[in-house]
Amino acid sequence: MRSIDHTYLQKILLALLNIPSPSGYSDQIVHFVGKELERLGLSYNVTRRGAIRATMQGKQSPLDRAVTAHLDTLGAMVNRLKDNGRLRVSPIGTWASRFAEGARVTVFTPSGPQRGTVLPLKASGHVYGDAIDSQPSGWDFVEVRVDVPCGSARDLASAGFTVGDFVAFDALPEITPNGFINARHLDDKAGVAVLLTAAKSMIDAQIALPVDCHLIFTIFEEVGHGASAAVYGDVAEMVVIEQAPVASGQNALEDGVTIGMMDQSGPFDYHLSHKLIGICEENQITYAKDVFRFYRSDSASAIEAGNDTRTALVCFGVDGSHGYERTRLASLDAVTRTVVHYMQSAPTFQRDKDDLATLKDFPHQPTREIIQIKT
């Protein structure tokens, strides 16, 4: 396999980060990714709401696999035009308002986009002094100062602001010469960049796939139902590309692959997860395993939608997840290589081509002798 095209990876990541796409406001990025898939020569379909399912043809089609990443990000929505000429907002997705404070934002009004800044209710140190540090933290204690002359709710309405306007937060990406990548929304635009780069690597190297592989880009992961559509019954196994939170008490790597073994929705598929571990070991890809407590992914929404699909989680490490995030090019490279090797691997189990079958060829997990307790 050729080496991963890091120039393409970084270029596509920066392009993705500069397209606002909070959950529910993702049409623009869907068009962008669709055009990129066309440039790569891949056919695709788009669901009614905008999830994308592209297909890389393999030698065998009744035993399809999928690799997924999500296009949507965290954001906010206007819930009130305030009497002081500022906007109260509610979060889109689960994240802390302390990471919103000070952010530059775009408010998408019916009459066009407007710019602004998220501030705590007490923002000026020259006015409030120590009260700035003692004020509560939470979404009820921040507001958007819009860059339009507005001193009242009536002014806001006259300027075109409405309840229900989407608020997108600037990503502010920065890639350092030594390979650190800082930005909002690396979850999961770095995953999207990895998936597109993996597909490009396969196409450039003209590697034949053993089975059809679908590249699925979802648009509602941050609000819990991203993969409820576009994962159909023909998908026997699915690998989700996501972020692994790097923090005290976690085992995730910021410079390698992290295989998620379980999150709050339960364990991932034993056999598919261990297949990914085997791929890392066989190809000298640095990896770790981890368990995530306050975390769910498109794996959960796919299963909850009724899909009897094996799922596994492969992650790039992220420090400060759902805040101002940081990963490393080394981690994105490692995840891309893992995905490339997975795409060209044999099906995990041939029997999975059938929705229902007998115990013949059903797999085993490691076991032990039954312990007999004498009474």
TAVEN-V850230 format. One record per pair of residues at least 6 apart in sequence whose ideal C-beta (glycine too) atoms are under 7 Angstrom apart, sorted by the first residue. I is the first residue (numbers start at 0). J is the second residue. D is the distance in Angstrom with one decimal. If there is no record, write none. Layout:
I;J;D
I;J;D
This chain:
0;200;6.9
0;204;5.9
0;339;6.2
1;200;6.4
1;203;6.3
1;204;5.1
3;196;6.3
3;200;6.1
3;332;5.3
3;335;5.0
3;336;6.3
4;196;6.3
4;199;6.3
4;200;6.8
5;328;6.5
5;332;6.9
7;196;5.8
7;199;6.1
8;192;5.6
8;196;4.5
8;331;6.2
8;335;6.9
9;174;6.1
11;192;4.9
11;195;5.6
11;196;6.9
12;188;6.4
12;189;6.0
12;192;3.9
13;172;5.7
15;28;6.8
15;188;4.2
15;191;5.7
15;192;6.1
16;170;4.1
16;172;4.6
16;182;5.4
16;184;6.0
16;188;5.5
17;170;6.7
18;27;5.5
18;28;4.6
18;31;5.8
19;105;6.0
19;167;3.4
20;27;6.9
20;28;4.2
20;70;5.6
20;71;5.6
20;72;5.5
21;71;6.6
21;72;5.6
21;73;6.6
21;74;2.4
21;91;5.0
21;165;5.8
21;167;5.3
22;71;4.2
22;74;6.7
22;91;5.2
22;92;6.1
22;219;5.4
22;221;4.7
22;222;4.7
23;91;6.7
23;165;6.7
24;107;6.5
24;165;4.3
24;167;6.9
25;49;5.9
25;70;5.5
25;71;5.2
25;218;4.4
26;49;6.3
28;70;4.9
29;45;6.7
29;49;4.5
29;51;6.4
29;70;6.6
29;218;6.8
32;51;6.0
32;70;6.5
32;191;7.0
32;216;5.6
33;43;6.5
33;45;6.8
33;51;6.3
35;195;6.2
36;43;5.1
36;53;5.0
39;198;6.0
39;199;5.9
39;202;5.9
40;202;6.5
41;53;4.6
41;55;6.6
41;198;6.7
42;53;6.8
42;54;5.9
43;51;5.5
43;52;6.2
43;53;3.7
44;52;5.3
45;51;5.6
46;228;5.1
46;229;5.6
48;218;6.6
49;218;4.9
50;215;6.9
50;216;6.6
50;217;5.1
50;218;5.6
50;228;5.5
50;229;4.2
51;216;4.2
52;213;5.4
52;215;5.3
52;229;4.7
53;213;6.7
53;214;4.3
54;211;6.0
54;213;5.5
55;198;6.6
55;201;6.7
55;208;5.8
55;212;4.6
56;211;6.0
57;208;3.7
57;209;5.5
57;210;4.2
57;211;4.6
57;212;6.3
58;207;6.7
58;208;7.0
58;209;5.6
59;209;6.3
59;210;4.7
60;211;4.9
61;352;4.7
62;210;4.9
62;235;5.5
62;346;5.0
62;349;7.0
62;351;6.4
62;352;4.3
63;210;6.1
63;211;4.5
63;213;6.2
63;233;4.7
63;234;5.1
63;235;6.3
64;210;5.9
64;212;5.3
64;234;6.7
64;235;6.5
64;236;4.9
64;237;6.8
65;213;4.2
65;215;5.2
65;230;6.3
65;234;4.7
65;237;4.3
66;194;5.9
66;212;6.7
66;214;6.0
66;238;5.0
66;240;6.5
66;338;5.9
67;215;4.2
67;217;6.2
67;226;6.1
67;237;6.2
67;239;5.1
67;240;6.8
67;297;5.3
68;187;5.3
68;190;3.8
68;191;4.5
68;194;4.7
68;216;6.1
68;240;4.5
69;187;4.6
69;217;4.5
69;218;6.9
69;220;3.6
69;225;5.1
69;297;6.2
70;191;6.1
70;216;5.2
70;217;6.9
70;218;5.3
71;218;4.9
71;219;6.0
71;220;5.9
71;221;5.3
72;184;4.2
72;221;6.5
73;91;6.3
73;92;4.1
73;94;5.0
73;221;5.7
73;321;6.4
74;91;4.2
74;92;6.9
74;165;6.4
74;166;5.8
74;167;5.5
74;168;6.3
75;88;4.1
75;89;6.4
75;90;5.5
75;91;5.7
75;166;4.0
76;88;6.3
76;89;5.4
76;91;5.9
76;163;6.4
76;164;6.9
76;165;5.9
76;166;6.4
77;86;5.0
77;88;5.7
77;106;6.8
77;160;6.7
77;161;7.0
77;162;5.6
77;163;6.4
77;164;4.3
77;166;6.6
78;87;5.5
78;88;6.2
78;89;4.7
78;162;6.1
79;87;4.1
79;162;6.5
80;86;6.6
80;152;4.2
80;155;4.3
80;156;6.1
80;160;6.0
80;162;6.9
81;87;5.7
81;142;6.4
81;152;6.3
82;151;6.0
82;152;5.4
84;149;3.7
84;150;4.4
84;151;5.4
84;154;5.5
84;155;6.1
85;142;4.2
85;143;6.0
85;144;5.6
85;145;7.0
86;106;7.0
86;142;6.2
86;143;4.0
86;145;6.5
86;160;6.5
87;142;5.9
88;138;6.9
88;143;6.0
88;166;5.6
89;138;6.4
90;138;5.7
91;221;6.9
91;222;6.8
92;221;3.7
92;222;6.1
94;321;4.3
96;136;6.2
96;137;5.6
96;138;4.7
96;141;5.0
97;136;5.2
98;321;7.0
98;322;4.0
98;323;6.5
99;117;4.6
99;141;6.0
99;168;6.9
100;117;5.9
100;118;6.7
100;119;5.6
100;141;6.1
101;117;6.8
102;117;4.8
102;168;4.9
102;169;6.5
103;114;7.0
103;116;5.7
103;169;4.6
104;115;5.4
104;116;6.9
104;117;6.0
104;143;6.4
104;166;5.2
104;167;6.3
104;168;5.4
104;169;6.8
105;112;5.0
105;114;6.1
105;167;4.8
106;112;6.9
106;113;4.8
106;115;5.8
106;143;6.7
106;145;6.7
106;160;6.7
106;164;5.3
106;166;5.4
107;164;5.8
107;165;4.6
108;159;4.4
108;160;5.5
108;161;6.4
108;164;5.2
109;159;6.4
109;161;6.2
110;159;3.6
113;145;5.9
113;146;6.8
113;147;5.9
114;146;4.6
115;143;4.6
115;144;5.7
115;145;4.2
115;146;5.7
116;144;5.0
117;141;5.5
117;143;5.6
118;141;6.6
118;142;6.3
118;144;5.4
119;134;6.1
119;140;6.0
119;141;5.7
120;134;6.7
120;140;5.4
120;142;6.3
121;127;4.2
121;130;5.6
121;131;5.2
121;134;5.1
124;131;5.9
134;140;6.2
143;166;6.7
145;160;7.0
147;158;4.8
149;155;5.0
149;158;5.8
168;183;5.7
170;182;4.8
170;183;4.7
170;184;5.0
171;182;6.1
171;183;6.4
172;182;3.8
173;181;4.8
173;182;6.9
174;180;5.2
178;327;5.3
178;328;3.9
178;329;6.0
179;325;6.2
179;327;5.7
180;325;6.7
180;326;5.2
180;327;6.6
180;328;6.4
181;323;6.8
181;325;4.9
182;324;6.3
183;323;6.0
183;324;6.5
185;242;6.5
185;317;5.8
185;324;4.3
185;326;5.4
186;242;4.3
186;317;6.3
186;320;6.1
186;321;6.8
186;324;6.4
187;220;6.8
187;241;6.1
187;242;6.6
189;315;5.8
189;326;5.9
189;331;5.9
190;240;3.9
190;241;6.0
191;216;6.4
193;240;5.6
193;315;6.9
193;331;5.6
193;334;5.2
193;335;4.9
193;338;6.5
194;214;5.8
194;240;5.8
194;338;6.8
196;335;5.2
197;335;5.1
197;338;4.2
197;339;4.9
197;342;6.7
198;214;6.0
200;339;5.2
201;339;6.3
201;342;6.0
206;343;5.4
208;342;6.2
208;343;6.1
209;345;5.5
209;346;6.7
210;346;5.6
212;342;5.2
213;234;6.5
215;226;7.0
215;229;5.2
215;230;6.5
217;225;3.4
217;226;5.3
217;229;6.7
217;297;5.5
218;225;6.7
219;225;4.7
220;296;7.0
220;297;5.2
223;300;6.3
224;300;4.9
225;297;4.5
225;300;5.4
226;297;3.7
226;300;4.6
226;301;3.9
227;300;4.8
227;304;4.1
230;237;6.4
230;301;4.6
230;306;5.2
230;308;6.4
232;354;6.8
234;308;5.3
235;308;6.6
235;309;6.7
235;351;4.0
235;352;6.6
236;271;5.5
236;308;6.4
236;309;4.1
236;347;5.6
236;351;6.8
237;301;6.4
237;308;5.2
237;310;5.0
238;311;5.2
238;313;5.6
238;341;6.0
239;296;5.1
239;297;5.2
239;298;5.0
239;310;6.4
239;312;5.2
240;313;5.9
240;334;6.6
240;338;6.8
241;296;5.0
241;312;5.9
241;314;5.2
242;314;5.9
242;315;6.1
242;317;4.0
242;320;5.7
243;251;3.7
243;257;3.6
243;259;6.7
243;289;6.0
243;314;3.5
243;315;6.8
243;316;5.2
243;317;6.5
244;251;6.2
244;291;6.8
244;317;6.2
244;320;4.4
245;251;4.8
245;253;4.7
245;316;4.6
245;317;6.2
245;318;4.7
249;289;5.8
250;287;5.1
250;288;6.5
250;289;4.2
251;257;4.3
251;287;6.4
251;289;4.8
251;314;6.8
251;316;5.1
252;285;6.7
252;287;4.8
252;316;4.9
252;330;6.8
253;316;3.7
253;318;6.0
253;326;6.6
253;327;5.5
253;330;6.1
254;285;7.0
254;316;6.8
254;327;5.1
254;329;4.3
254;330;5.5
255;285;3.4
255;286;5.6
255;287;6.6
255;330;6.0
255;333;4.9
256;279;5.8
256;284;5.8
256;285;6.8
256;286;4.2
256;313;6.2
256;333;4.7
256;334;5.4
256;337;5.3
257;286;7.0
257;287;5.3
257;289;5.2
257;314;4.2
257;316;5.9
258;272;5.9
258;275;5.5
258;276;5.8
258;286;6.1
258;288;5.0
258;312;6.9
258;313;6.2
259;267;6.2
259;289;6.1
259;291;5.9
259;312;3.4
259;314;5.8
260;266;6.5
260;267;6.3
260;272;6.1
260;288;5.2
260;289;6.9
260;290;5.6
261;267;6.6
261;290;4.8
262;291;4.4
262;294;4.4
262;295;5.6
262;296;6.6
263;292;6.3
263;293;6.5
263;294;5.9
263;295;5.6
264;295;5.0
264;299;3.9
267;298;6.5
267;310;5.7
267;311;5.0
267;312;5.5
268;309;4.0
268;310;5.6
268;311;5.7
269;364;5.9
270;309;6.8
270;347;5.7
270;362;5.8
271;309;4.6
271;310;6.9
271;311;4.1
271;347;5.6
272;311;4.6
274;347;5.5
275;311;5.6
275;313;5.8
275;337;6.5
275;341;6.6
276;286;6.8
278;337;5.8
278;340;4.7
278;341;5.9
278;344;6.8
279;286;4.0
279;337;6.0
282;336;6.7
282;340;5.7
284;333;5.2
284;336;5.7
284;337;5.7
285;333;6.1
296;312;6.1
298;310;4.0
298;312;6.2
301;308;6.1
301;310;6.4
302;310;6.6
307;354;6.7
309;347;6.6
313;334;5.9
313;337;5.7
313;338;6.8
315;326;5.3
315;330;4.3
315;331;5.4
315;334;4.8
316;326;6.0
316;330;4.9
317;324;5.0
317;325;6.8
317;326;5.2
318;324;7.0
318;325;4.5
319;325;6.0
348;362;6.1
350;356;5.5
350;360;4.4
350;361;6.8
